[in-house]
Amino acid sequence: KGELRIQSLTFEDAGMYQCIAENAHGIIYANAELKIVASPPTFELNPMKKKILAAKGGRVIIECKPKAAPKPKFSWSKGTELLVNGSRIRIWDDGSLEIVNITKLDEGRYTCFAENNRGKANSTGVLEMTEATRITLAPLNVDVTVGENATMQCIASHDPTLDLTFIWSLNGFVIDFEKEHEHYERNVMV
């Protein structure tokens, strides 16, 4: 079929390969370079976030994306405790750590360990819990006569350490209050 298969690659296999196809009418060539990539895990280009925020009762995914070849095996710890897959904690194949139903006890230092046959590395971040944002007064259905004005309210509670932004949409499309200021007006109550 014109295939070349190389098993158990070594660095000596790297180089320029040439395929030559010929028949009674002539000969043609095609070239390709084979690079052999091998490196121990490193977080130099993509370290873990130093501070990770997660909402109380919510879900968080902490990414672990070191550069490595071949693909490393991953493990995680919280402080000195080694983490394993369970009902609330899951280590994904790509190295990410997922935690669901976040509680105050989940706060702390999380370390991702990556190891392949070339070496090992780790990166650490701190998970902090925030109060979940909740809508305490949702907009109500309004019946209005054509030509009249309608007012809708939305009030939310949130963690005081975080900023809160309200975004209004109509039928799934975000309302641009600057472009549509003649039709829509936003009143912010403190």
Salt bridges, closest charged atoms under 4 A:
GLU3 OE1 - ARG5 NE 3.19
ASP94 OD2 - LYS65 NZ 3.54
GLU98 OE2 - ARG59 NE 2.64
GLU98 OE1 - ARG90 NH1 3.59
ASP106 OD1 - ARG88 NH2 2.75
GLU107 OE1 - LYS104 NZ 3.28
GLU128 OE1 - LYS51 NZ 3.78
